[in-house]
């Protein structure tokens, strides 16, 4: 017998996804690994497979990291007496990678929660094959 779950508010689901938790119950983990999405929630059995984030989390992560790092680079360049290029590389490359690794699973979780809240599941593939009629 399926359990009845109360509706979840938009921001609540996004916060749960950001934390890597099931957007419906917030008890089960959304990921089985660093970015590997589970097939379903172990607590409430919500099926996650139809809610595929694909490449969107990577694009949003790059956008966020760029909007954080680039202004900091410009501020350092302007007020830091123009440090040498090796200093920029030593500072900004590891910081960019760490920030991307920190944000990527959180953005992916929030995006999966967003898809779930709006019931935007990926279409099921057709079993009939492609339509070749002209």
C-alpha positions as CSV (number, residue, x, y, z in Angstrom):
1,X,0.0,0.0,0.0
2,X,1.5,3.4,-1.0
3,X,1.9,6.0,1.6
4,X,0.3,9.3,1.1
5,X,2.7,12.2,1.3
6,X,1.8,15.8,2.0
7,X,2.6,18.3,-0.8
8,X,6.0,19.9,-0.5
9,X,6.6,23.7,-0.9
10,X,8.9,24.8,-3.7
11,X,11.6,26.3,-1.6
12,X,11.5,23.4,0.9
13,X,12.1,20.9,-2.0
14,X,14.9,23.0,-3.3
15,X,16.6,23.2,0.1
16,X,16.3,19.4,0.5
17,X,17.8,18.9,-3.0
18,X,20.6,21.3,-2.2
19,X,21.5,19.2,0.9
20,X,21.4,16.0,-1.2
21,X,18.2,14.7,0.4
22,X,15.0,13.4,-1.1
23,X,12.9,16.3,-2.1
24,X,9.7,14.6,-0.9
25,X,10.6,13.2,2.5
26,X,14.1,14.6,3.3
27,X,15.0,11.4,4.9
28,X,16.6,9.4,2.1
29,X,19.8,10.3,0.3
30,X,19.5,11.6,-3.3
31,X,22.9,10.4,-4.3
32,X,24.6,7.0,-3.9
33,X,28.0,8.5,-4.6
34,X,29.5,11.9,-5.4
35,X,27.2,12.6,-8.3
36,X,25.6,9.2,-8.9
37,X,21.8,9.6,-8.4
38,X,20.0,6.8,-6.7
39,X,17.2,5.0,-8.6
40,X,14.8,5.7,-5.8
41,X,14.6,7.1,-2.3
42,X,15.3,4.4,0.3
43,X,12.9,6.0,2.8
44,X,9.8,6.9,0.8
45,X,10.4,5.0,-2.5
46,X,10.1,8.1,-4.7
47,X,11.5,7.1,-8.1
48,X,14.3,9.5,-9.1
49,X,15.1,8.1,-12.5
50,X,12.6,10.1,-14.5
51,X,14.1,13.4,-13.2
52,X,17.4,13.6,-15.1
53,X,19.4,16.7,-14.7
54,X,21.8,15.8,-17.6
55,X,24.4,18.6,-18.3
56,X,22.5,21.5,-16.7
57,X,24.2,21.2,-13.2
58,X,27.6,21.6,-14.9
59,X,26.6,24.6,-16.8
60,X,25.1,26.3,-13.7
61,X,28.2,25.4,-11.7
62,X,30.5,27.0,-14.3
63,X,28.2,30.1,-14.3
64,X,28.3,30.4,-10.5
65,X,32.0,29.7,-10.2
66,X,32.8,32.2,-12.9
67,X,30.6,34.9,-11.3
68,X,32.4,34.4,-8.0
69,X,36.0,34.0,-9.2
70,X,36.2,36.6,-12.0
71,X,35.3,39.6,-9.8
72,X,37.8,38.5,-7.2
73,X,40.5,38.2,-9.9
74,X,39.7,41.7,-11.1
75,X,39.7,43.1,-7.5
76,X,43.1,41.5,-6.8
77,X,44.5,42.7,-10.1
78,X,43.3,46.3,-9.5
79,X,44.2,46.6,-5.8
80,X,46.9,44.0,-5.4
81,X,49.6,45.9,-7.3
82,X,49.3,43.6,-10.3
83,X,50.6,40.3,-9.0
84,X,52.5,38.0,-11.4
85,X,50.7,35.4,-13.5
86,X,52.1,32.5,-11.5
87,X,50.4,34.0,-8.4
88,X,47.1,34.1,-10.1
89,X,47.5,30.5,-11.3
90,X,48.5,29.3,-7.9
91,X,45.6,31.1,-6.2
92,X,42.6,30.9,-8.6
93,X,43.0,27.5,-10.3
94,X,42.8,25.4,-7.0
95,X,40.1,27.8,-5.7
96,X,38.0,27.4,-8.9
97,X,38.3,23.6,-8.8
98,X,37.4,23.4,-5.1
99,X,34.4,25.7,-5.5
100,X,33.2,23.7,-8.5
101,X,33.5,20.4,-6.6
102,X,31.7,22.0,-3.7
103,X,28.8,23.4,-5.7
104,X,28.3,20.7,-8.4
105,X,26.5,18.1,-6.2
106,X,24.4,20.8,-4.5
107,X,23.3,22.4,-7.7
108,X,22.5,19.0,-9.2
109,X,20.4,18.1,-6.1
110,X,18.5,21.4,-6.3
111,X,17.9,20.9,-10.0
112,X,16.6,17.4,-9.5
113,X,14.3,18.7,-6.8
114,X,13.2,21.5,-9.1
115,X,12.3,19.0,-11.8
116,X,10.4,16.9,-9.2
117,X,8.4,19.9,-7.9
118,X,7.3,20.8,-11.4
119,X,6.8,17.1,-12.4
120,X,9.1,17.6,-15.4
121,X,10.1,14.0,-15.9
122,X,12.1,13.0,-19.0
123,X,9.9,11.4,-21.7
124,X,9.9,7.7,-21.9
125,X,11.6,6.3,-25.0
126,X,9.2,4.8,-27.6
127,X,9.2,1.1,-27.9
128,X,8.0,1.2,-31.4
129,X,11.2,2.6,-32.8
130,X,11.6,5.9,-34.7
131,X,8.8,7.2,-36.9
132,X,10.2,7.1,-40.4
133,X,6.9,8.0,-42.2
134,X,7.1,11.1,-44.5
